[in-house]
Amino acid sequence: MQLLKLSETVNFMRLRIPAMVLSTLLIIGSFVSLGVNSLNWGLDFTGGTLIEVGYEDSADLEAIRLQLNESNFEDAIVQNFGSSQDVLIRIAPRDGVKAVTIGEQVLAALRADGTAVDMRRIEFVGPNVGEELTEQGGLAMLVALLCILVYVAMRFEWRFALGSVSALAHDVILTLGLFSVLQIEFDLTVLAAVLAVIGYSLNDTIVVCDRIRENFRKIRKGEPVEIINISLTQTLNRTIITSLTTVLVLVALFYKGGALIHGFATALLFGVVVGTYSSVYIASSVALALGISKEDLMPPQVEKEGADLDPMP
């Protein structure tokens, strides 16, 4: 299936310099925002109070959120737990306030309109757990990038490896920058989305690199820029179809999945867009800037046995 029937090669690399400048500015802006605003860490990372309550009938989560907002619990995370009558509420830590006191305040806010609400349990998640999750999450992304660097270097060529890792780092930094600028809550679901973005972007980048290597070996005459443009044009339909189908699913999740996975859907939506962009402009442009050439991608010639012997007289 082809959405676009292209009769001529698209000159993608004509815009590689403006694209690199734009990406550099966005990365700098992301680092500045991360340094100034940091991330809006969720309860999974910061610790806090976990409260489970029960209702006689199905609970109205939006009404519960409104009640908690009016009682100065704007950061409360409300979700069903097990059934529509059971509700789980997560509250960020309050300085100098014990978990039991927070539980009593939450229960009073929920009972203010006369609704019968039963307290099931109260738990306190300590900040040490949050620090461990933060460290392990960052370590997971670092290990993923290193493994990808080694794999692509062995599978293709070291210039492609650096280009691919640059594209992945570009996607992760911009995604984190978006969450820092907008101050969207960063929890474990968002971390999972960031790791998924790495996998998605890598898959797209590997397809592009494989086509570039194939064309370098197939096309005898042609400059590296021309061959890269041909390869990107040939994979354009595949890239559009893959990205479009993924975006359609994510848009449905964003609008119909509820508030709890808005962060997850936002990270993936943004990651798919920048991942597609980086596969075209970052990975290819970095490899081109490092001097990728036809000779680098040609398979080594194996000498036949006896080829170096003198011919029979």
C-alpha positions as CSV (number, residue, x, y, z in Angstrom):
1,M,0.0,0.0,0.0
2,Q,1.3,3.4,-1.0
3,L,-0.3,6.7,0.3
4,L,2.1,8.7,-1.8
5,K,3.2,7.8,-5.4
6,L,6.4,9.8,-5.8
7,S,7.9,9.9,-9.2
8,E,10.9,12.0,-8.1
9,T,13.3,11.8,-5.2
10,V,12.5,14.1,-2.3
11,N,15.5,16.2,-1.3
12,F,15.2,15.7,2.4
13,M,18.9,16.6,3.1
14,R,18.4,20.1,1.7
15,L,16.8,21.0,5.0
16,R,19.4,19.1,7.2
17,I,21.1,22.3,8.4
18,P,17.9,24.1,9.5
19,A,16.7,20.9,11.1
20,M,19.9,20.5,13.1
21,V,19.8,24.1,14.2
22,L,16.1,23.7,15.3
23,S,16.9,20.5,17.1
24,T,19.9,22.1,18.9
25,L,17.7,25.0,20.0
26,L,15.0,22.7,21.3
27,I,17.5,20.5,23.2
28,I,19.0,23.6,24.8
29,G,15.6,24.9,25.7
30,S,14.7,21.4,27.2
31,F,17.9,21.4,29.3
32,V,17.1,25.0,30.5
33,S,13.6,24.0,31.5
34,L,14.7,20.9,33.2
35,G,17.3,22.9,35.2
36,V,14.9,25.6,36.2
37,N,11.5,23.9,36.5
38,S,12.7,20.2,36.9
39,L,10.0,17.6,36.3
40,N,6.6,17.5,38.1
41,W,7.4,14.1,39.8
42,G,4.4,11.9,40.5
43,L,3.6,10.1,43.7
44,D,5.5,7.1,42.4
45,F,8.8,9.1,42.7
46,T,8.1,11.5,45.6
47,G,6.2,9.3,48.0
48,G,3.0,10.3,49.8
49,T,-0.3,8.9,51.2
50,L,-2.4,6.2,49.7
51,I,-6.0,6.1,50.8
52,E,-8.7,3.5,49.8
53,V,-12.3,4.3,50.4
54,G,-15.6,2.5,49.6
55,Y,-18.9,3.7,48.5
56,E,-22.3,2.0,48.6
57,D,-23.0,2.8,45.0
58,S,-20.8,3.5,42.0
59,A,-18.4,6.4,42.7
60,D,-18.4,9.5,40.6
61,L,-14.7,10.1,40.2
62,E,-15.2,13.6,38.8
63,A,-17.3,14.7,41.7
64,I,-14.7,13.2,44.1
65,R,-11.9,15.2,42.4
66,L,-14.0,18.4,42.7
67,Q,-14.6,17.7,46.4
68,L,-10.9,17.2,47.0
69,N,-10.0,20.4,45.0
70,E,-12.3,22.4,47.2
71,S,-10.5,21.0,50.3
72,N,-7.0,22.0,49.0
73,F,-6.1,18.6,47.7
74,E,-5.6,19.8,44.1
75,D,-2.8,17.2,43.5
76,A,-4.9,14.2,44.5
77,I,-5.0,11.3,42.0
78,V,-8.3,9.5,42.1
79,Q,-9.1,6.2,40.4
80,N,-11.3,3.1,40.8
81,F,-9.7,0.2,42.5
82,G,-11.1,-3.3,41.8
83,S,-14.7,-2.2,41.4
84,S,-16.8,0.9,40.7
85,Q,-17.5,1.3,44.4
86,D,-13.9,1.2,45.5
87,V,-11.8,4.3,45.0
88,L,-8.0,4.8,45.5
89,I,-6.8,8.3,46.3
90,R,-3.1,9.2,46.2
91,I,-2.0,12.4,47.9
92,A,1.5,14.0,47.6
93,P,3.4,14.4,50.9
94,R,2.6,17.4,53.2
95,D,5.3,18.9,55.3
96,G,4.7,18.1,59.0
97,V,1.4,16.4,58.4
98,K,1.0,12.7,59.2
99,A,-0.7,10.2,56.9
100,V,-3.5,9.5,59.4
101,T,-4.3,13.2,59.6
102,I,-4.4,13.5,55.8
103,G,-6.7,10.5,55.7
104,E,-9.1,12.1,58.2
105,Q,-9.1,15.3,56.2
106,V,-9.8,13.5,52.9
107,L,-12.6,11.4,54.5
108,A,-14.2,14.6,56.0
109,A,-14.1,16.2,52.5
110,L,-15.8,13.2,50.9
111,R,-18.5,13.0,53.6
112,A,-19.2,16.8,53.5
113,D,-22.3,16.3,51.2
114,G,-23.7,13.5,53.4
115,T,-22.4,10.6,51.3
116,A,-21.7,7.4,53.1
117,V,-18.0,6.7,52.7
118,D,-16.0,3.9,54.4
119,M,-12.3,4.1,55.0
120,R,-10.6,0.8,53.9
121,R,-6.9,1.5,54.4
122,I,-4.3,4.2,54.7
123,E,-0.7,3.6,53.6
124,F,2.3,5.9,53.5
125,V,4.8,5.5,50.6
126,G,8.2,6.7,51.8
127,P,10.4,9.0,49.8
128,N,13.2,6.3,49.8
129,V,11.1,4.3,47.4
130,G,10.7,7.3,45.2
131,E,14.4,7.9,45.0
132,E,15.1,4.3,44.1
133,L,12.5,4.4,41.3
134,T,14.1,7.6,40.0
135,E,17.6,6.1,40.0
136,Q,16.5,2.8,38.4
137,G,14.4,4.5,35.8
138,G,17.3,6.7,34.7
139,L,19.6,3.7,34.7
140,A,17.2,1.7,32.5
141,M,17.2,4.5,29.8
142,L,21.0,4.7,29.9
143,V,21.5,1.0,29.6
144,A,19.0,0.9,26.7
145,L,20.9,3.6,24.8
146,L,24.3,1.8,25.3
147,C,22.9,-1.5,24.2
148,I,21.4,0.1,21.1
149,L,24.8,1.8,20.3
150,V,26.6,-1.5,20.5
151,Y,24.0,-3.3,18.4
152,V,23.8,-0.8,15.6
153,A,27.6,-0.5,15.4
154,M,27.9,-4.3,15.0
155,R,24.9,-4.6,12.7
156,F,25.6,-1.6,10.4
157,E,28.4,0.8,10.9
158,W,29.7,3.0,13.8
159,R,28.6,6.2,12.0
160,F,25.0,4.9,11.8
161,A,25.3,3.8,15.5
162,L,26.2,7.4,16.6
163,G,23.4,8.8,14.4
164,S,20.9,6.3,15.8
165,V,21.8,7.0,19.4
166,S,21.8,10.8,18.8
167,A,18.3,10.5,17.4
168,L,17.1,8.5,20.4
169,A,18.8,10.9,22.9
170,H,17.2,13.8,20.9
171,D,13.7,12.2,21.3
172,V,14.1,11.5,25.0
173,I,15.4,14.9,25.9
174,L,12.7,16.7,23.9
175,T,10.0,14.5,25.5
176,L,11.3,15.3,29.0
177,G,11.6,19.0,28.1
178,L,7.9,19.0,27.1
179,F,6.9,17.6,30.4
180,S,9.1,20.1,32.2
181,V,7.7,23.1,30.3
182,L,4.0,22.0,30.7
183,Q,4.6,20.7,34.2
184,I,2.7,17.5,33.4
185,E,2.9,14.9,36.1
186,F,5.8,12.5,35.5
187,D,5.0,9.0,36.9
188,L,5.8,5.4,36.1
189,T,3.4,5.3,33.2
190,V,5.1,8.2,31.6
191,L,8.5,6.6,32.2
192,A,7.1,3.5,30.4
193,A,6.0,5.7,27.6
194,V,9.5,7.3,27.3
195,L,11.0,3.8,27.0
196,A,8.4,2.9,24.4
197,V,9.4,6.0,22.4
198,I,13.0,4.7,22.4
199,G,11.8,1.4,20.9
200,Y,9.6,3.1,18.4
201,S,12.2,5.5,17.2
202,L,14.8,2.8,17.0
203,N,12.6,0.6,14.8
204,D,12.1,3.5,12.4
205,T,15.7,4.4,12.4
206,I,16.9,0.8,11.8
207,V,14.6,0.6,8.7
208,V,16.0,3.8,7.3
209,C,19.6,2.8,8.0
210,D,19.1,-0.6,6.4
211,R,17.7,1.0,3.2
212,I,20.6,3.5,3.1
213,R,23.1,0.6,3.4
214,E,21.4,-1.4,0.7
215,N,21.3,1.6,-1.7
216,F,25.0,2.4,-1.0
217,R,25.8,-1.1,-2.2
218,K,23.3,-1.2,-5.1
219,I,23.8,2.3,-6.6
220,R,27.3,2.4,-8.2
221,K,27.3,6.1,-9.0
222,G,25.9,8.7,-6.7
223,E,27.0,11.1,-3.9
224,P,26.1,10.1,-0.3
225,V,23.6,13.0,-0.1
226,E,21.8,11.7,-3.2
227,I,21.7,8.1,-2.0
228,I,20.4,9.1,1.4
229,N,17.6,11.1,-0.2
230,I,16.7,8.1,-2.4
231,S,16.6,5.9,0.7
232,L,14.4,8.3,2.7
233,T,12.0,8.7,-0.3
234,Q,11.7,4.9,-0.6
235,T,10.8,4.5,3.1
236,L,8.5,7.5,3.2
237,N,5.3,5.6,2.6
238,R,6.2,3.0,5.3
239,T,7.1,5.8,7.8
240,I,3.8,7.6,7.1
241,I,1.6,4.5,7.4
242,T,3.3,3.3,10.6
243,S,3.2,6.8,12.3
244,L,-0.4,7.4,11.2
245,T,-1.8,4.2,12.6
246,T,0.1,4.6,15.8
247,V,-1.1,8.2,16.2
248,L,-4.8,7.2,15.6
249,V,-4.6,4.7,18.5
250,L,-2.9,7.2,20.8
251,V,-5.4,10.0,20.0
252,A,-8.2,7.6,21.0
253,L,-6.3,6.8,24.3
254,F,-5.8,10.5,25.0
255,Y,-9.4,11.5,24.6
256,K,-11.2,8.3,25.8
257,G,-8.7,6.7,28.2
258,G,-9.3,9.0,31.1
259,A,-7.2,11.5,33.0
260,L,-4.9,8.7,34.5
261,I,-3.3,7.9,31.2
262,H,-3.2,11.4,29.7
263,G,0.5,11.7,30.6
264,F,1.2,8.3,29.0
265,A,-0.7,9.2,25.8
266,T,0.9,12.6,25.6
267,A,4.4,11.2,25.9
268,L,3.8,8.7,23.2
269,L,2.1,11.1,20.9
270,F,4.9,13.6,21.1
271,G,7.5,10.8,21.0
272,V,6.1,9.3,17.8
273,V,6.1,12.8,16.1
274,V,9.7,13.6,17.1
275,G,10.8,10.0,16.6
276,T,9.7,10.1,13.0
277,Y,11.4,13.5,12.5
278,S,14.6,12.3,14.1
279,S,14.8,9.2,12.0
280,V,14.7,11.3,8.8
281,Y,16.9,14.3,9.9
282,I,18.9,13.5,13.0
283,A,20.2,9.9,12.4
284,S,20.8,10.5,8.6
285,S,22.3,13.9,9.1
286,V,24.7,12.8,11.8
287,A,25.9,9.9,9.7
288,L,26.4,12.2,6.7
289,A,28.3,14.7,8.8
290,L,30.6,12.0,10.1
291,G,31.5,11.2,6.5
292,I,29.6,8.0,5.7
293,S,30.6,6.7,2.2
294,K,30.1,3.8,-0.1
295,E,33.4,2.2,0.9
296,D,32.3,2.1,4.6
297,L,29.3,-0.1,3.8
298,M,30.7,-2.5,1.2
299,P,31.1,-6.0,2.5
300,P,34.7,-7.1,2.9
301,Q,36.1,-9.1,0.0
302,V,37.1,-12.7,0.9
303,E,40.1,-14.0,-0.9
304,K,39.7,-17.4,-2.5
305,E,41.9,-20.2,-1.4
306,G,45.0,-20.4,-3.6
307,A,44.4,-17.0,-5.2
308,D,47.8,-15.8,-4.1
309,L,49.7,-18.8,-5.6
310,D,51.6,-18.6,-8.8
311,P,49.8,-19.9,-11.9
312,M,51.0,-23.2,-13.4
313,P,53.5,-22.8,-16.3
